[in-house]
Amino acid sequence: MEANKENTPTKVVKTSTKQRSFRFCVICGRDLHTFRKYCGLTKDGIGLKLAGIIQKPLDDVRQVSNSICYTCKLKVEDVGKLRETESFIRTSFATVQASNGAAADRPRVKRMIASPQKPRKKTPGRLSFQQESPEIKLLLFTQSGRIEELPVPEERRELVLQAVKQDPDQLATSVWGNPLLAKHLKRCMAQEISSQCSTMTTDVSAFGTSMKAIKEWSYQEQERELLERAPTFHAVLEAAGHTGTSKAYRTVLPGLMSAAGVLLNCRNRLFNAIQTMTGVQLKRSGASSKVFERLNHRHISVSYKTCLRFQRKLGANFDAKVQEWKGEVQAGRDVSAVEPHPGYRLVGDNVDIMIRPRQTSMSHASSDLHYYNMMAVKNRIPGTHLNDISHVTDHDEPLDLSVILPSIQDHQSLLSDWTVHVKNIICRYMPALRWMSTYLPEHIPHEYSDITKTKTEVVNLGVITENENTHEGMAAIMTHLQDYVPMVEGEPVPIISGGDLLTCERQMNAKEDRQDSDPVQGWRGLIPVIEDFHTTANFYEVIWHFLYSTSSARDHGTLFAARNMLNARGVSKEPMKDINAATELLENYTDAMVIAAALEFFGMSGVVDSPKEHIFDEMTMDPNVYVKETVEALVSRFAVHAGPELGTPVQIKCDRCGKEYRRVTTLRKHIRDKHPSTDRAADPSEGADQDSIFNYSCGALSLCLMLRNFIDARRHGDGERVIMVMKFLMLYFKAAGKSKYSFHVLRQLVQVKFLLAPKLAHELVWNRFVNNQGKVDTNIEQDREMEHHNRIFKEECRHFRGKVTKASIDRVSQAAQSQEAILKNCDKASDVMHQRTTHTAKDKSEDIVKLANQFHTSAIFQFQPPRHHYAFPSFPINPLQTLNLMEFQEWLNNKVKEIIRRGV
């Protein structure tokens, strides 16, 4: 070493600054070339302060270094905190002195720095290298006390320096900066990731083939598995996909887990949860088999055949839940059963598929396939506390028909319900009367409100390839439904079988054809009833029958004129063509009619005006009594809720000679033969003292409030209120000439009041709705839910491309409900916005107020005879006045006897 020093030429460099000793801190020992700020021990008396702290002169210290870093300078100057830092300074000082004892003998190289070197800026998220490192020697102390000096290659000096400093970040950066070490490190990381991934098993993995991984889809569960089994793999994915910015981590989590699923699938094809979910989504969207093949080769999706196999796997045991209910009902019939099963009901509907081939011929033409879709709905409100004995045991026993007709109590209930609806509309649009909202309930409660706001359990039973329009097809459908009827001691336990009017009528005819068969072959366990959605839709046609005329475009106050002013062009003279557009029109029309009636009643000129009549006096009036009586007076004045007196029999006799008859047809023949010159009876809506415009407005308001009450009862699951409204609907159906619906509504009333046992009647009344959202006002009709199932099935069938077979129908229909639940769960986990079940309509309050002002300006709620609309020259104030009471009672008696004779 000495020889090398002597032979080494020395270069003398002139510098504009003073000679500097070694640049490392005398306290902490860090290289001062990497610091922007440092100073000598003579500056600001730092040396004296340091000597006072270490209690030792600094003459020997200056031989090693006479500089101190800025951090240590601050610590020395902080005299107030010397007690806290004294231990640190002494320990650091002793360590540096021990490791640098021979530093005084090192040759001092004169250097010149033309300009202070700027430290290298650190890139965010990346460690920076030091540009230069001092000369480093490794000393090996052997057991014999001999010291060996090991050379350190230049490319590893930085690594050794960072190892001595014990800085893990700088050490890792130094390793990556060394190409050889970085190569070995990459190989070790690859082996570690492969080893960690090998511990993941496909049968229980969230990325694997288990059905649980698909049905309980969760990106958080997949991430948890990676953190437990393959943390290095997860760290690499996170570093590559998440930049660490303000972007929420949950937004990139689906992408990270999808990337992990693709990589794991490349490793093992059985890690195909991500690919299976993609395949299900592609199948629902109607992707072709070629798309499946392309994405399968890129490990993004499963193959088309694998997706079909998965659908069949989803549809396996599709009715297991209903079979379980059936067993529980059978066990619940036993006296020893602790909690009997609440029961369930079956709902079905016809579903049509139109096949239009691209090229038609005599043997290959378009075809319309008629199939039958089914579902089971578990009862939420049990009737197990009631008996199973029917009301009617003797069919010849006279019945009190007044219980199936509107009574005085029903009229009072209807008035009370309409009062709540009118109050809500007034408070919504009229600021001066908004204070009334706290004195009447916003919703009409019922005894089972806490239960009807819970979610309903629905099970799809698939589609069978039978046509309900044929006798053989309906027989096959009834036989299939009979398999879900509980049996106790060889006797079927009756359950409700719901559907629309055609389905109910065909089931009744099929049962009547086998009335002499045994209970099982005669399908006596199935009780056909009509559901409420189609009943509501047919009541729309009743409203159109009385109020809608395309000739009334210039008659202010009529439904067609309101349709034109609101620009509801989707509404036609057939409301069933677009039931949603008709519903929206009627809701807006009802609000406008109520506002116009309120303006007339309170003597107001507009919705922002204050009442001039029926004013509330805070000093003398009770607000609860005032609001109830005032709104009831408004309803009683403009909305006719009282129908004809039907509770007492009408005497069928001739008003000329007084002769009595048993039938109306015989009375008509008598009048035609014996009194041919008798004038036609005068129409009560005609005459100089009648105002047909006022009558039309009152009748329209009555029909609209009747519909709103029916829909509100459905939304809140109030089955008892629905049955009460049905008594009035039966009269309206009969008055409008809809004999079939009036008969089936009558049949359901007879079932509830006479034919069915109290337990089954209770289930029919209260378990007629489905709640999918679990809110107090989100109940829908069961046949409407059936229509949603039909829509899902048709979406799948639309992509068959004409290849419809029984196997494909079974595969699609039996897996439809599970597949829909999987897609919704995946959308929720991926933060995909789900389409709302109720359409968010544009706020039309301004249009409604303009329509109400037009009604008020036209004085449609002022009695000013004689007036009439052009399209309605004569209009009764109550549409039920057109009902012939004698004919209706004769029809009622005959139909009730027919229903009793045919049974349930």
ZIDA-V399826 format. One record per run of one state. SS is the DSSP state (H for helix, E for strand, - for the rest). FROM is the first residue (numbers start at 1). TO is the last residue. Records with the same first field share a line. If there is no record, write none. Layout:
SS: FROM-TO ; FROM-TO
This chain:
-: 1-1 ; 8-23 ; 25-30 ; 35-37 ; 41-42 ; 55-58 ; 65-66 ; 78-78 ; 100-100 ; 106-137 ; 142-146 ; 151-153 ; 166-167 ; 178-178 ; 199-210 ; 216-218 ; 230-230 ; 242-248 ; 268-272 ; 285-288 ; 298-303 ; 316-319 ; 333-343 ; 356-366 ; 379-389 ; 391-400 ; 405-407 ; 430-430 ; 439-448 ; 453-457 ; 465-470 ; 483-486 ; 489-490 ; 493-494 ; 500-500 ; 514-525 ; 531-531 ; 548-558 ; 566-574 ; 603-622 ; 639-652 ; 654-659 ; 661-663 ; 675-690 ; 716-718 ; 736-738 ; 756-756 ; 767-768 ; 772-778 ; 798-805 ; 830-844 ; 858-866 ; 868-878 ; 883-884 ; 903-904
H: 2-7 ; 32-34 ; 43-54 ; 59-64 ; 70-77 ; 79-99 ; 101-105 ; 154-165 ; 168-177 ; 179-198 ; 211-215 ; 219-229 ; 231-241 ; 249-267 ; 273-284 ; 289-297 ; 304-315 ; 320-332 ; 401-404 ; 408-429 ; 431-438 ; 449-452 ; 471-482 ; 501-513 ; 532-547 ; 559-565 ; 575-602 ; 623-638 ; 664-674 ; 692-715 ; 719-735 ; 739-755 ; 758-766 ; 782-797 ; 806-829 ; 845-857 ; 879-882 ; 885-902
E: 24-24 ; 31-31 ; 38-40 ; 67-69 ; 138-141 ; 147-150 ; 344-355 ; 367-378 ; 390-390 ; 458-464 ; 487-488 ; 491-492 ; 495-499 ; 526-530 ; 653-653 ; 660-660 ; 691-691 ; 757-757 ; 769-771 ; 779-781 ; 867-867
